């Protein structure tokens, strides 16, 4: 559910179940803190720039044509979302841009705080 987890959380935020700030806390800050990941999970000087840009007005429906999972299916098929991921940056490098992946981009090994 990695492909759809953020847009699903944002959809629930749009429905008033929680604030956008709570989505950021649960999807970014909390995993970095829980797993004690060094220099990730926040937008801070000296941290890796792992960022996602969202278009909050782009409505789309999950279909076999836009599923990126290797298995080729999703339990969310036919679900409509009111926001879309348009760009993804990993370590400050653009790796996804409106449906196009940079296959040359590689992440870096994660470090953990002791």
Jmol script that loads the backbone (N, CA, C; Angstrom):
load data "model"
ATOM      1  N   UNK A   1       0.819  -1.207   0.000  1.00  0.00           N
ATOM      2  CA  UNK A   1       0.000   0.000   0.000  1.00  0.00           C
ATOM      3  C   UNK A   1       0.857   1.262   0.000  1.00  0.00           C
ATOM      4  N   UNK A   2       2.148   1.115  -0.248  1.00  0.00           N
ATOM      5  CA  UNK A   2       3.032   2.280  -0.231  1.00  0.00           C
ATOM      6  C   UNK A   2       2.581   3.331  -1.239  1.00  0.00           C
ATOM      7  N   UNK A   3       2.221   2.911  -2.438  1.00  0.00           N
ATOM      8  CA  UNK A   3       1.831   3.870  -3.476  1.00  0.00           C
ATOM      9  C   UNK A   3       0.638   4.720  -3.058  1.00  0.00           C
ATOM     10  N   UNK A   4      -0.277   4.161  -2.320  1.00  0.00           N
ATOM     11  CA  UNK A   4      -1.517   4.873  -2.013  1.00  0.00           C
ATOM     12  C   UNK A   4      -1.641   5.335  -0.567  1.00  0.00           C
ATOM     13  N   UNK A   5      -0.667   5.043   0.277  1.00  0.00           N
ATOM     14  CA  UNK A   5      -0.825   5.365   1.697  1.00  0.00           C
ATOM     15  C   UNK A   5      -0.926   6.863   1.962  1.00  0.00           C
ATOM     16  N   UNK A   6      -0.079   7.657   1.330  1.00  0.00           N
ATOM     17  CA  UNK A   6      -0.122   9.100   1.582  1.00  0.00           C
ATOM     18  C   UNK A   6      -1.404   9.725   1.052  1.00  0.00           C
ATOM     19  N   UNK A   7      -1.797   9.390  -0.166  1.00  0.00           N
ATOM     20  CA  UNK A   7      -3.025   9.993  -0.704  1.00  0.00           C
ATOM     21  C   UNK A   7      -4.251   9.527   0.078  1.00  0.00           C
ATOM     22  N   UNK A   8      -4.218   8.299   0.606  1.00  0.00           N
ATOM     23  CA  UNK A   8      -5.330   7.831   1.441  1.00  0.00           C
ATOM     24  C   UNK A   8      -5.391   8.630   2.743  1.00  0.00           C
ATOM     25  N   UNK A   9      -4.239   8.862   3.357  1.00  0.00           N
ATOM     26  CA  UNK A   9      -4.195   9.666   4.588  1.00  0.00           C
ATOM     27  C   UNK A   9      -4.683  11.094   4.320  1.00  0.00           C
ATOM     28  N   UNK A  10      -4.249  11.669   3.207  1.00  0.00           N
ATOM     29  CA  UNK A  10      -4.682  13.029   2.872  1.00  0.00           C
ATOM     30  C   UNK A  10      -6.176  13.083   2.566  1.00  0.00           C
ATOM     31  N   UNK A  11      -6.702  12.022   1.979  1.00  0.00           N
ATOM     32  CA  UNK A  11      -8.143  11.957   1.710  1.00  0.00           C
ATOM     33  C   UNK A  11      -8.921  11.961   3.026  1.00  0.00           C
ATOM     34  N   UNK A  12      -8.433  11.204   4.001  1.00  0.00           N
ATOM     35  CA  UNK A  12      -9.100  11.183   5.306  1.00  0.00           C
ATOM     36  C   UNK A  12      -8.965  12.526   6.008  1.00  0.00           C
ATOM     37  N   UNK A  13      -7.876  13.218   5.769  1.00  0.00           N
ATOM     38  CA  UNK A  13      -7.720  14.566   6.313  1.00  0.00           C
ATOM     39  C   UNK A  13      -8.742  15.506   5.674  1.00  0.00           C
ATOM     40  N   UNK A  14      -8.899  15.371   4.372  1.00  0.00           N
ATOM     41  CA  UNK A  14      -9.892  16.193   3.659  1.00  0.00           C
ATOM     42  C   UNK A  14     -11.295  15.953   4.210  1.00  0.00           C
ATOM     43  N   UNK A  15     -11.553  14.737   4.663  1.00  0.00           N
ATOM     44  CA  UNK A  15     -12.861  14.382   5.223  1.00  0.00           C
ATOM     45  C   UNK A  15     -13.010  14.810   6.682  1.00  0.00           C
ATOM     46  N   UNK A  16     -11.943  15.394   7.242  1.00  0.00           N
ATOM     47  CA  UNK A  16     -12.021  15.925   8.592  1.00  0.00           C
ATOM     48  C   UNK A  16     -11.645  14.959   9.699  1.00  0.00           C
ATOM     49  N   UNK A  17     -11.091  13.800   9.350  1.00  0.00           N
ATOM     50  CA  UNK A  17     -10.718  12.831  10.390  1.00  0.00           C
ATOM     51  C   UNK A  17      -9.499  13.271  11.168  1.00  0.00           C
ATOM     52  N   UNK A  18      -8.607  14.045  10.539  1.00  0.00           N
ATOM     53  CA  UNK A  18      -7.460  14.625  11.217  1.00  0.00           C
ATOM     54  C   UNK A  18      -6.913  15.756  10.371  1.00  0.00           C
ATOM     55  N   UNK A  19      -5.986  16.498  10.923  1.00  0.00           N
ATOM     56  CA  UNK A  19      -5.439  17.666  10.240  1.00  0.00           C
ATOM     57  C   UNK A  19      -4.307  17.257   9.298  1.00  0.00           C
ATOM     58  N   UNK A  20      -3.980  18.117   8.325  1.00  0.00           N
ATOM     59  CA  UNK A  20      -2.802  17.844   7.492  1.00  0.00           C
ATOM     60  C   UNK A  20      -1.527  17.722   8.332  1.00  0.00           C
ATOM     61  N   UNK A  21      -1.444  18.471   9.414  1.00  0.00           N
ATOM     62  CA  UNK A  21      -0.284  18.391  10.291  1.00  0.00           C
ATOM     63  C   UNK A  21      -0.164  16.993  10.919  1.00  0.00           C
ATOM     64  N   UNK A  22      -1.287  16.388  11.245  1.00  0.00           N
ATOM     65  CA  UNK A  22      -1.272  15.032  11.789  1.00  0.00           C
ATOM     66  C   UNK A  22      -0.784  14.040  10.740  1.00  0.00           C
ATOM     67  N   UNK A  23      -1.162  14.244   9.483  1.00  0.00           N
ATOM     68  CA  UNK A  23      -0.682  13.379   8.399  1.00  0.00           C
ATOM     69  C   UNK A  23       0.840  13.464   8.315  1.00  0.00           C
ATOM     70  N   UNK A  24       1.378  14.673   8.366  1.00  0.00           N
ATOM     71  CA  UNK A  24       2.842  14.846   8.331  1.00  0.00           C
ATOM     72  C   UNK A  24       3.481  14.151   9.524  1.00  0.00           C
ATOM     73  N   UNK A  25       2.904  14.326  10.695  1.00  0.00           N
ATOM     74  CA  UNK A  25       3.441  13.696  11.902  1.00  0.00           C
ATOM     75  C   UNK A  25       3.467  12.174  11.758  1.00  0.00           C
ATOM     76  N   UNK A  26       2.365  11.599  11.324  1.00  0.00           N
ATOM     77  CA  UNK A  26       2.257  10.138  11.254  1.00  0.00           C
ATOM     78  C   UNK A  26       3.034   9.527  10.090  1.00  0.00           C
ATOM     79  N   UNK A  27       3.119  10.237   8.969  1.00  0.00           N
ATOM     80  CA  UNK A  27       3.761   9.674   7.771  1.00  0.00           C
ATOM     81  C   UNK A  27       5.252  10.003   7.669  1.00  0.00           C
ATOM     82  N   UNK A  28       5.711  11.037   8.375  1.00  0.00           N
ATOM     83  CA  UNK A  28       7.108  11.476   8.243  1.00  0.00           C
ATOM     84  C   UNK A  28       7.855  11.423   9.567  1.00  0.00           C
ATOM     85  N   UNK A  29       7.382  12.208  10.520  1.00  0.00           N
ATOM     86  CA  UNK A  29       8.095  12.326  11.793  1.00  0.00           C
ATOM     87  C   UNK A  29       8.081  11.022  12.594  1.00  0.00           C
ATOM     88  N   UNK A  30       6.911  10.434  12.772  1.00  0.00           N
ATOM     89  CA  UNK A  30       6.774   9.259  13.635  1.00  0.00           C
ATOM     90  C   UNK A  30       7.634   8.071  13.179  1.00  0.00           C
ATOM     91  N   UNK A  31       7.658   7.722  11.875  1.00  0.00           N
ATOM     92  CA  UNK A  31       8.527   6.602  11.475  1.00  0.00           C
ATOM     93  C   UNK A  31      10.008   6.881  11.743  1.00  0.00           C
ATOM     94  N   UNK A  32      10.444   8.111  11.483  1.00  0.00           N
ATOM     95  CA  UNK A  32      11.851   8.465  11.734  1.00  0.00           C
ATOM     96  C   UNK A  32      12.174   8.357  13.218  1.00  0.00           C
ATOM     97  N   UNK A  33      11.264   8.783  14.070  1.00  0.00           N
ATOM     98  CA  UNK A  33      11.487   8.700  15.513  1.00  0.00           C
ATOM     99  C   UNK A  33      11.394   7.256  16.011  1.00  0.00           C
ATOM    100  N   UNK A  34      10.380   6.540  15.568  1.00  0.00           N
ATOM    101  CA  UNK A  34      10.172   5.167  16.015  1.00  0.00           C
ATOM    102  C   UNK A  34      11.380   4.279  15.706  1.00  0.00           C
ATOM    103  N   UNK A  35      11.912   4.429  14.491  1.00  0.00           N
ATOM    104  CA  UNK A  35      13.037   3.594  14.079  1.00  0.00           C
ATOM    105  C   UNK A  35      14.392   4.263  14.290  1.00  0.00           C
ATOM    106  N   UNK A  36      14.362   5.454  14.924  1.00  0.00           N
ATOM    107  CA  UNK A  36      15.585   6.200  15.261  1.00  0.00           C
ATOM    108  C   UNK A  36      16.458   6.442  14.029  1.00  0.00           C
ATOM    109  N   UNK A  37      15.814   6.828  12.935  1.00  0.00           N
ATOM    110  CA  UNK A  37      16.518   7.071  11.678  1.00  0.00           C
ATOM    111  C   UNK A  37      17.195   8.435  11.734  1.00  0.00           C
ATOM    112  N   UNK A  38      18.460   8.446  11.431  1.00  0.00           N
ATOM    113  CA  UNK A  38      19.272   9.658  11.531  1.00  0.00           C
ATOM    114  C   UNK A  38      19.055  10.564  10.312  1.00  0.00           C
ATOM    115  N   UNK A  39      18.831  11.852  10.570  1.00  0.00           N
ATOM    116  CA  UNK A  39      18.781  12.907   9.546  1.00  0.00           C
ATOM    117  C   UNK A  39      17.684  12.721   8.501  1.00  0.00           C
ATOM    118  N   UNK A  40      16.563  12.149   8.901  1.00  0.00           N
ATOM    119  CA  UNK A  40      15.426  11.992   7.993  1.00  0.00           C
ATOM    120  C   UNK A  40      14.127  12.207   8.756  1.00  0.00           C
ATOM    121  N   UNK A  41      13.051  12.442   8.008  1.00  0.00           N
ATOM    122  CA  UNK A  41      11.732  12.560   8.618  1.00  0.00           C
ATOM    123  C   UNK A  41      11.284  13.981   8.896  1.00  0.00           C
ATOM    124  N   UNK A  42      12.196  14.935   8.726  1.00  0.00           N
ATOM    125  CA  UNK A  42      11.882  16.348   8.976  1.00  0.00           C
ATOM    126  C   UNK A  42      12.516  17.196   7.875  1.00  0.00           C
ATOM    127  N   UNK A  43      11.994  18.391   7.691  1.00  0.00           N
ATOM    128  CA  UNK A  43      12.635  19.371   6.815  1.00  0.00           C
ATOM    129  C   UNK A  43      13.484  20.252   7.730  1.00  0.00           C
ATOM    130  N   UNK A  44      14.770  19.944   7.783  1.00  0.00           N
ATOM    131  CA  UNK A  44      15.699  20.651   8.656  1.00  0.00           C
ATOM    132  C   UNK A  44      17.050  20.788   7.950  1.00  0.00           C
ATOM    133  N   UNK A  45      17.763  21.819   8.312  1.00  0.00           N
ATOM    134  CA  UNK A  45      19.105  22.016   7.782  1.00  0.00           C
ATOM    135  C   UNK A  45      19.965  20.797   8.148  1.00  0.00           C
ATOM    136  N   UNK A  46      20.677  20.270   7.149  1.00  0.00           N
ATOM    137  CA  UNK A  46      21.542  19.121   7.363  1.00  0.00           C
ATOM    138  C   UNK A  46      20.849  17.781   7.205  1.00  0.00           C
ATOM    139  N   UNK A  47      19.530  17.773   7.060  1.00  0.00           N
ATOM    140  CA  UNK A  47      18.792  16.534   6.867  1.00  0.00           C
ATOM    141  C   UNK A  47      18.693  16.234   5.371  1.00  0.00           C
ATOM    142  N   UNK A  48      18.512  14.961   5.045  1.00  0.00           N
ATOM    143  CA  UNK A  48      18.319  14.576   3.647  1.00  0.00           C
ATOM    144  C   UNK A  48      16.970  15.108   3.179  1.00  0.00           C
ATOM    145  N   UNK A  49      16.932  15.588   1.970  1.00  0.00           N
ATOM    146  CA  UNK A  49      15.695  16.164   1.423  1.00  0.00           C
ATOM    147  C   UNK A  49      14.866  15.056   0.779  1.00  0.00           C
ATOM    148  N   UNK A  50      14.116  14.342   1.606  1.00  0.00           N
ATOM    149  CA  UNK A  50      13.158  13.346   1.134  1.00  0.00           C
ATOM    150  C   UNK A  50      11.801  14.033   1.167  1.00  0.00           C
ATOM    151  N   UNK A  51      11.313  14.423   0.002  1.00  0.00           N
ATOM    152  CA  UNK A  51      10.110  15.255  -0.069  1.00  0.00           C
ATOM    153  C   UNK A  51       9.137  14.728  -1.111  1.00  0.00           C
ATOM    154  N   UNK A  52       7.858  14.974  -0.875  1.00  0.00           N
ATOM    155  CA  UNK A  52       6.816  14.642  -1.834  1.00  0.00           C
ATOM    156  C   UNK A  52       5.993  15.903  -2.061  1.00  0.00           C
ATOM    157  N   UNK A  53       5.757  16.233  -3.328  1.00  0.00           N
ATOM    158  CA  UNK A  53       4.882  17.357  -3.658  1.00  0.00           C
ATOM    159  C   UNK A  53       3.533  16.797  -4.101  1.00  0.00           C
ATOM    160  N   UNK A  54       2.487  17.381  -3.553  1.00  0.00           N
ATOM    161  CA  UNK A  54       1.119  16.929  -3.789  1.00  0.00           C
ATOM    162  C   UNK A  54       0.348  18.003  -4.542  1.00  0.00           C
ATOM    163  N   UNK A  55      -0.493  17.583  -5.473  1.00  0.00           N
ATOM    164  CA  UNK A  55      -1.470  18.485  -6.077  1.00  0.00           C
ATOM    165  C   UNK A  55      -2.789  18.212  -5.356  1.00  0.00           C
ATOM    166  N   UNK A  56      -3.213  19.119  -4.464  1.00  0.00           N
ATOM    167  CA  UNK A  56      -4.408  18.868  -3.657  1.00  0.00           C
ATOM    168  C   UNK A  56      -5.715  19.001  -4.431  1.00  0.00           C
ATOM    169  N   UNK A  57      -5.634  19.325  -5.712  1.00  0.00           N
ATOM    170  CA  UNK A  57      -6.853  19.489  -6.514  1.00  0.00           C
ATOM    171  C   UNK A  57      -6.910  18.536  -7.701  1.00  0.00           C
ATOM    172  N   UNK A  58      -5.999  17.583  -7.742  1.00  0.00           N
ATOM    173  CA  UNK A  58      -5.987  16.625  -8.852  1.00  0.00           C
ATOM    174  C   UNK A  58      -6.734  15.366  -8.428  1.00  0.00           C
ATOM    175  N   UNK A  59      -7.926  15.192  -8.972  1.00  0.00           N
ATOM    176  CA  UNK A  59      -8.740  14.023  -8.684  1.00  0.00           C
ATOM    177  C   UNK A  59      -8.374  12.901  -9.660  1.00  0.00           C
ATOM    178  N   UNK A  60      -8.258  11.704  -9.129  1.00  0.00           N
ATOM    179  CA  UNK A  60      -7.935  10.552  -9.969  1.00  0.00           C
ATOM    180  C   UNK A  60      -8.482   9.284  -9.333  1.00  0.00           C
ATOM    181  N   UNK A  61      -8.612   8.246 -10.136  1.00  0.00           N
ATOM    182  CA  UNK A  61      -9.149   6.971  -9.666  1.00  0.00           C
ATOM    183  C   UNK A  61      -8.094   5.887  -9.839  1.00  0.00           C
ATOM    184  N   UNK A  62      -7.957   5.039  -8.836  1.00  0.00           N
ATOM    185  CA  UNK A  62      -7.023   3.918  -8.906  1.00  0.00           C
ATOM    186  C   UNK A  62      -7.558   2.919  -9.932  1.00  0.00           C
ATOM    187  N   UNK A  63      -6.685   2.569 -10.876  1.00  0.00           N
ATOM    188  CA  UNK A  63      -7.055   1.614 -11.921  1.00  0.00           C
ATOM    189  C   UNK A  63      -5.829   0.774 -12.267  1.00  0.00           C
ATOM    190  N   UNK A  64      -6.021  -0.350 -12.935  1.00  0.00           N
ATOM    191  CA  UNK A  64      -4.868  -1.182 -13.319  1.00  0.00           C
ATOM    192  C   UNK A  64      -3.822  -0.414 -14.126  1.00  0.00           C
ATOM    193  N   UNK A  65      -4.245   0.603 -14.855  1.00  0.00           N
ATOM    194  CA  UNK A  65      -3.323   1.387 -15.683  1.00  0.00           C
ATOM    195  C   UNK A  65      -2.380   2.266 -14.867  1.00  0.00           C
ATOM    196  N   UNK A  66      -2.765   2.647 -13.657  1.00  0.00           N
ATOM    197  CA  UNK A  66      -1.895   3.535 -12.870  1.00  0.00           C
ATOM    198  C   UNK A  66      -1.352   2.877 -11.601  1.00  0.00           C
ATOM    199  N   UNK A  67      -1.534   1.578 -11.464  1.00  0.00           N
ATOM    200  CA  UNK A  67      -0.970   0.852 -10.324  1.00  0.00           C
ATOM    201  C   UNK A  67       0.489   0.545 -10.621  1.00  0.00           C
ATOM    202  N   UNK A  68       1.360   0.892  -9.688  1.00  0.00           N
ATOM    203  CA  UNK A  68       2.794   0.706  -9.880  1.00  0.00           C
ATOM    204  C   UNK A  68       3.340  -0.516  -9.139  1.00  0.00           C
ATOM    205  N   UNK A  69       2.510  -1.196  -8.372  1.00  0.00           N
ATOM    206  CA  UNK A  69       2.937  -2.389  -7.644  1.00  0.00           C
ATOM    207  C   UNK A  69       3.333  -3.479  -8.642  1.00  0.00           C
ATOM    208  N   UNK A  70       4.354  -4.245  -8.312  1.00  0.00           N
ATOM    209  CA  UNK A  70       4.782  -5.343  -9.186  1.00  0.00           C
ATOM    210  C   UNK A  70       3.687  -6.384  -9.367  1.00  0.00           C
ATOM    211  N   UNK A  71       2.837  -6.562  -8.370  1.00  0.00           N
ATOM    212  CA  UNK A  71       1.764  -7.547  -8.467  1.00  0.00           C
ATOM    213  C   UNK A  71       0.685  -7.114  -9.456  1.00  0.00           C
ATOM    214  N   UNK A  72       0.611  -5.807  -9.742  1.00  0.00           N
ATOM    215  CA  UNK A  72      -0.335  -5.294 -10.740  1.00  0.00           C
ATOM    216  C   UNK A  72      -1.755  -5.082 -10.264  1.00  0.00           C
ATOM    217  N   UNK A  73      -2.004  -5.182  -8.966  1.00  0.00           N
ATOM    218  CA  UNK A  73      -3.355  -4.939  -8.460  1.00  0.00           C
ATOM    219  C   UNK A  73      -3.288  -4.212  -7.119  1.00  0.00           C
ATOM    220  N   UNK A  74      -4.412  -3.684  -6.701  1.00  0.00           N
ATOM    221  CA  UNK A  74      -4.505  -2.996  -5.421  1.00  0.00           C
ATOM    222  C   UNK A  74      -5.904  -3.191  -4.857  1.00  0.00           C
ATOM    223  N   UNK A  75      -6.028  -3.335  -3.534  1.00  0.00           N
ATOM    224  CA  UNK A  75      -7.364  -3.405  -2.944  1.00  0.00           C
ATOM    225  C   UNK A  75      -8.116  -2.079  -3.078  1.00  0.00           C
ATOM    226  N   UNK A  76      -7.416  -1.031  -3.513  1.00  0.00           N
ATOM    227  CA  UNK A  76      -8.048   0.284  -3.661  1.00  0.00           C
ATOM    228  C   UNK A  76      -8.513   0.564  -5.093  1.00  0.00           C
ATOM    229  N   UNK A  77      -8.494  -0.444  -5.970  1.00  0.00           N
ATOM    230  CA  UNK A  77      -8.972  -0.227  -7.335  1.00  0.00           C
ATOM    231  C   UNK A  77     -10.380   0.354  -7.304  1.00  0.00           C
ATOM    232  N   UNK A  78     -10.612   1.331  -8.165  1.00  0.00           N
ATOM    233  CA  UNK A  78     -11.870   2.078  -8.303  1.00  0.00           C
ATOM    234  C   UNK A  78     -12.056   3.141  -7.227  1.00  0.00           C
ATOM    235  N   UNK A  79     -11.122   3.244  -6.282  1.00  0.00           N
ATOM    236  CA  UNK A  79     -11.178   4.302  -5.260  1.00  0.00           C
ATOM    237  C   UNK A  79     -10.761   5.623  -5.905  1.00  0.00           C
ATOM    238  N   UNK A  80     -11.492   6.681  -5.633  1.00  0.00           N
ATOM    239  CA  UNK A  80     -11.163   8.007  -6.144  1.00  0.00           C
ATOM    240  C   UNK A  80     -10.502   8.819  -5.038  1.00  0.00           C
ATOM    241  N   UNK A  81      -9.408   9.485  -5.396  1.00  0.00           N
ATOM    242  CA  UNK A  81      -8.699  10.362  -4.473  1.00  0.00           C
ATOM    243  C   UNK A  81      -8.757  11.785  -4.988  1.00  0.00           C
ATOM    244  N   UNK A  82      -8.772  12.736  -4.065  1.00  0.00           N
ATOM    245  CA  UNK A  82      -8.885  14.155  -4.409  1.00  0.00           C
ATOM    246  C   UNK A  82      -7.541  14.868  -4.391  1.00  0.00           C
ATOM    247  N   UNK A  83      -6.456  14.112  -4.358  1.00  0.00           N
ATOM    248  CA  UNK A  83      -5.115  14.690  -4.373  1.00  0.00           C
ATOM    249  C   UNK A  83      -4.188  13.666  -5.016  1.00  0.00           C
ATOM    250  N   UNK A  84      -3.066  14.138  -5.529  1.00  0.00           N
ATOM    251  CA  UNK A  84      -2.148  13.232  -6.224  1.00  0.00           C
ATOM    252  C   UNK A  84      -0.704  13.614  -5.941  1.00  0.00           C
ATOM    253  N   UNK A  85       0.147  12.615  -5.856  1.00  0.00           N
ATOM    254  CA  UNK A  85       1.590  12.843  -5.768  1.00  0.00           C
ATOM    255  C   UNK A  85       2.051  13.245  -7.162  1.00  0.00           C
ATOM    256  N   UNK A  86       2.717  14.397  -7.259  1.00  0.00           N
ATOM    257  CA  UNK A  86       3.203  14.845  -8.567  1.00  0.00           C
ATOM    258  C   UNK A  86       4.724  14.790  -8.680  1.00  0.00           C
ATOM    259  N   UNK A  87       5.426  14.899  -7.570  1.00  0.00           N
ATOM    260  CA  UNK A  87       6.884  14.824  -7.587  1.00  0.00           C
ATOM    261  C   UNK A  87       7.368  14.177  -6.288  1.00  0.00           C
ATOM    262  N   UNK A  88       8.444  13.406  -6.402  1.00  0.00           N
ATOM    263  CA  UNK A  88       9.080  12.809  -5.235  1.00  0.00           C
ATOM    264  C   UNK A  88      10.576  13.040  -5.328  1.00  0.00           C
ATOM    265  N   UNK A  89      11.143  13.519  -4.243  1.00  0.00           N
ATOM    266  CA  UNK A  89      12.586  13.749  -4.145  1.00  0.00           C
ATOM    267  C   UNK A  89      13.149  12.801  -3.086  1.00  0.00           C
ATOM    268  N   UNK A  90      14.248  12.154  -3.405  1.00  0.00           N
ATOM    269  CA  UNK A  90      14.960  11.307  -2.454  1.00  0.00           C
ATOM    270  C   UNK A  90      16.378  11.840  -2.359  1.00  0.00           C
ATOM    271  N   UNK A  91      16.798  12.177  -1.160  1.00  0.00           N
ATOM    272  CA  UNK A  91      18.118  12.787  -0.938  1.00  0.00           C
ATOM    273  C   UNK A  91      18.297  14.046  -1.786  1.00  0.00           C
ATOM    274  N   UNK A  92      17.208  14.765  -2.005  1.00  0.00           N
ATOM    275  CA  UNK A  92      17.258  16.002  -2.770  1.00  0.00           C
ATOM    276  C   UNK A  92      17.226  15.807  -4.275  1.00  0.00           C
ATOM    277  N   UNK A  93      17.189  14.569  -4.743  1.00  0.00           N
ATOM    278  CA  UNK A  93      17.193  14.289  -6.175  1.00  0.00           C
ATOM    279  C   UNK A  93      15.777  13.935  -6.630  1.00  0.00           C
ATOM    280  N   UNK A  94      15.327  14.565  -7.717  1.00  0.00           N
ATOM    281  CA  UNK A  94      14.003  14.276  -8.272  1.00  0.00           C
ATOM    282  C   UNK A  94      14.001  12.855  -8.837  1.00  0.00           C
ATOM    283  N   UNK A  95      13.163  11.990  -8.273  1.00  0.00           N
ATOM    284  CA  UNK A  95      13.123  10.601  -8.723  1.00  0.00           C
ATOM    285  C   UNK A  95      11.792  10.236  -9.379  1.00  0.00           C
ATOM    286  N   UNK A  96      10.756  11.048  -9.153  1.00  0.00           N
ATOM    287  CA  UNK A  96       9.445  10.813  -9.761  1.00  0.00           C
ATOM    288  C   UNK A  96       8.867  12.159 -10.135  1.00  0.00           C
ATOM    289  N   UNK A  97       8.432  12.282 -11.392  1.00  0.00           N
ATOM    290  CA  UNK A  97       7.909  13.554 -11.882  1.00  0.00           C
ATOM    291  C   UNK A  97       6.701  13.294 -12.772  1.00  0.00           C
ATOM    292  N   UNK A  98       5.502  13.436 -12.203  1.00  0.00           N
ATOM    293  CA  UNK A  98       4.254  13.280 -12.949  1.00  0.00           C
ATOM    294  C   UNK A  98       4.210  12.002 -13.772  1.00  0.00           C
ATOM    295  N   UNK A  99       4.463  10.883 -13.123  1.00  0.00           N
ATOM    296  CA  UNK A  99       4.362   9.591 -13.791  1.00  0.00           C
ATOM    297  C   UNK A  99       5.644   9.078 -14.410  1.00  0.00           C
ATOM    298  N   UNK A 100       6.693   9.870 -14.387  1.00  0.00           N
ATOM    299  CA  UNK A 100       7.960   9.466 -14.976  1.00  0.00           C
ATOM    300  C   UNK A 100       8.986   9.259 -13.867  1.00  0.00           C
ATOM    301  N   UNK A 101       9.602   8.080 -13.871  1.00  0.00           N
ATOM    302  CA  UNK A 101      10.625   7.743 -12.885  1.00  0.00           C
ATOM    303  C   UNK A 101      12.012   7.978 -13.466  1.00  0.00           C
ATOM    304  N   UNK A 102      12.926   8.434 -12.622  1.00  0.00           N
ATOM    305  CA  UNK A 102      14.330   8.513 -12.990  1.00  0.00           C
ATOM    306  C   UNK A 102      14.953   7.198 -12.531  1.00  0.00           C
ATOM    307  N   UNK A 103      15.121   6.280 -13.444  1.00  0.00           N
ATOM    308  CA  UNK A 103      15.626   4.945 -13.118  1.00  0.00           C
ATOM    309  C   UNK A 103      17.096   4.965 -12.699  1.00  0.00           C
ATOM    310  N   UNK A 104      17.785   6.074 -12.944  1.00  0.00           N
ATOM    311  CA  UNK A 104      19.196   6.158 -12.559  1.00  0.00           C
ATOM    312  C   UNK A 104      19.361   6.589 -11.108  1.00  0.00           C
ATOM    313  N   UNK A 105      18.324   7.147 -10.524  1.00  0.00           N
ATOM    314  CA  UNK A 105      18.401   7.643  -9.142  1.00  0.00           C
ATOM    315  C   UNK A 105      18.473   6.483  -8.165  1.00  0.00           C
ATOM    316  N   UNK A 106      19.318   6.637  -7.178  1.00  0.00           N
ATOM    317  CA  UNK A 106      19.471   5.619  -6.141  1.00  0.00           C
ATOM    318  C   UNK A 106      19.426   6.287  -4.776  1.00  0.00           C
ATOM    319  N   UNK A 107      18.825   5.615  -3.832  1.00  0.00           N
ATOM    320  CA  UNK A 107      18.790   6.124  -2.472  1.00  0.00           C
ATOM    321  C   UNK A 107      20.129   5.876  -1.792  1.00  0.00           C
ATOM    322  N   UNK A 108      20.190   6.276  -0.540  1.00  0.00           N
ATOM    323  CA  UNK A 108      21.394   6.066   0.262  1.00  0.00           C
ATOM    324  C   UNK A 108      21.046   5.183   1.443  1.00  0.00           C
ATOM    325  N   UNK A 109      22.027   4.498   1.940  1.00  0.00           N
ATOM    326  CA  UNK A 109      21.836   3.647   3.100  1.00  0.00           C
ATOM    327  C   UNK A 109      21.344   4.492   4.268  1.00  0.00           C
ATOM    328  N   UNK A 110      20.365   3.987   4.980  1.00  0.00           N
ATOM    329  CA  UNK A 110      19.819   4.690   6.135  1.00  0.00           C
ATOM    330  C   UNK A 110      20.745   4.474   7.329  1.00  0.00           C
ATOM    331  N   UNK A 111      20.979   5.545   8.082  1.00  0.00           N
ATOM    332  CA  UNK A 111      21.758   5.462   9.320  1.00  0.00           C
ATOM    333  C   UNK A 111      20.805   5.583  10.498  1.00  0.00           C
ATOM    334  N   UNK A 112      21.179   4.964  11.596  1.00  0.00           N
ATOM    335  CA  UNK A 112      20.334   4.982  12.774  1.00  0.00           C
ATOM    336  C   UNK A 112      21.043   5.649  13.936  1.00  0.00           C
ATOM    337  N   UNK A 113      20.266   6.381  14.749  1.00  0.00           N
ATOM    338  CA  UNK A 113      20.821   6.995  15.959  1.00  0.00           C
ATOM    339  C   UNK A 113      21.016   5.918  17.004  1.00  0.00           C
ATOM    340  N   UNK A 114      22.028   6.099  17.817  1.00  0.00           N
ATOM    341  CA  UNK A 114      22.262   5.118  18.887  1.00  0.00           C
ATOM    342  C   UNK A 114      21.728   5.631  20.204  1.00  0.00           C
TER     343      UNK A 114
END
end "model"
wireframe off; spacefill off
backbone 0.3
color backbone group
